[in-house]
């Protein structure tokens, strides 16, 4: 999770993180991985009932995507080696802004 936290902290200001955390905002991040666990693509999902997230400038999401692509990777455990046979692997994570407050 450390690269994910770092990417969020480098993208959003502390005040922006505090406001989003106060409103219990959560950003869903989906990853498409290659067979080695490297990130190929990233998808951000914002729930329709979370209006504060719609105020995030598109440039922030672009910057966040770039940082996540360059720093996040997954280790595919030996017991799941069969996943390497697929063209890509998908995983997702929930990123609550409250989880960033203690990192500021």
C-alpha positions as CSV (number, residue, x, y, z in Angstrom):
1,X,0.0,0.0,0.0
2,X,2.9,2.4,0.5
3,X,3.3,3.3,-3.2
4,X,-0.5,3.9,-3.3
5,X,-0.4,6.2,-0.3
6,X,2.6,8.1,-1.7
7,X,0.9,8.6,-5.1
8,X,-2.2,10.0,-3.4
9,X,-0.2,12.2,-1.1
10,X,1.8,13.6,-4.0
11,X,-1.3,14.3,-6.0
12,X,-3.7,15.8,-3.5
13,X,-2.9,18.6,-1.1
14,X,-3.2,17.9,2.7
15,X,-6.3,20.2,2.8
16,X,-7.9,18.4,-0.1
17,X,-7.3,15.1,1.6
18,X,-8.8,16.4,4.9
19,X,-12.0,17.6,3.1
20,X,-12.5,14.4,1.2
21,X,-11.8,12.3,4.4
22,X,-14.3,14.4,6.3
23,X,-16.9,13.5,3.8
24,X,-16.0,9.8,3.9
25,X,-15.0,9.8,0.3
26,X,-13.6,6.6,-1.2
27,X,-12.0,6.2,-4.6
28,X,-12.1,2.7,-6.2
29,X,-9.0,1.9,-8.2
30,X,-9.0,-1.0,-10.7
31,X,-5.7,-2.4,-12.2
32,X,-5.1,-4.4,-15.3
33,X,-1.9,-6.3,-14.8
34,X,0.4,-8.3,-17.1
35,X,1.6,-11.8,-16.3
36,X,4.5,-10.4,-14.2
37,X,2.2,-8.2,-12.0
38,X,3.1,-4.9,-13.7
39,X,0.3,-2.4,-14.1
40,X,-0.9,-2.0,-17.7
41,X,-4.0,0.2,-17.2
42,X,-5.8,1.9,-14.3
43,X,-9.5,2.5,-13.9
44,X,-11.0,4.9,-11.4
45,X,-14.6,4.4,-10.2
46,X,-16.6,7.1,-8.5
47,X,-19.9,6.1,-7.0
48,X,-22.8,8.3,-8.3
49,X,-23.8,9.3,-4.8
50,X,-20.4,10.8,-3.9
51,X,-20.6,14.3,-5.2
52,X,-17.4,15.6,-3.7
53,X,-15.3,13.2,-5.8
54,X,-16.8,14.8,-9.0
55,X,-14.9,17.9,-8.1
56,X,-11.5,16.2,-8.5
57,X,-9.9,17.9,-11.5
58,X,-9.2,15.4,-14.4
59,X,-5.5,16.4,-14.2
60,X,-5.4,15.0,-10.7
61,X,-6.7,11.6,-11.9
62,X,-4.2,11.7,-14.8
63,X,-1.3,12.5,-12.4
64,X,-2.5,9.8,-10.0
65,X,-2.7,7.2,-12.8
66,X,0.8,8.1,-14.0
67,X,2.2,7.7,-10.5
68,X,0.4,4.5,-9.8
69,X,1.5,2.9,-13.1
70,X,5.1,3.7,-12.3
71,X,5.2,2.6,-8.7
72,X,2.5,-0.1,-8.1
73,X,3.1,-3.8,-9.0
74,X,1.6,-7.0,-7.7
75,X,3.3,-10.3,-6.7
76,X,1.4,-13.2,-8.1
77,X,1.6,-16.0,-5.5
78,X,2.9,-19.4,-6.7
79,X,-0.5,-21.0,-5.9
80,X,-2.0,-18.6,-8.4
81,X,0.5,-19.0,-11.2
82,X,-2.3,-20.1,-13.5
83,X,-3.2,-16.4,-13.8
84,X,-0.1,-15.8,-15.9
85,X,-1.8,-17.7,-18.7
86,X,-4.3,-14.9,-19.2
87,X,-3.7,-11.8,-21.4
88,X,-4.2,-9.7,-18.4
89,X,-5.2,-10.0,-14.7
90,X,-7.6,-7.6,-13.0
91,X,-7.5,-6.5,-9.4
92,X,-9.1,-3.6,-7.5
93,X,-8.7,-1.8,-4.3
94,X,-10.7,0.7,-2.2
95,X,-8.8,3.8,-1.3
96,X,-10.6,5.7,1.5
97,X,-9.3,9.2,2.0
98,X,-9.6,8.7,5.8
99,X,-6.8,6.2,5.5
100,X,-4.5,9.0,4.4
101,X,-5.0,11.3,7.4
102,X,-2.4,9.6,9.5
103,X,0.1,9.8,6.6
104,X,-0.1,13.6,6.4
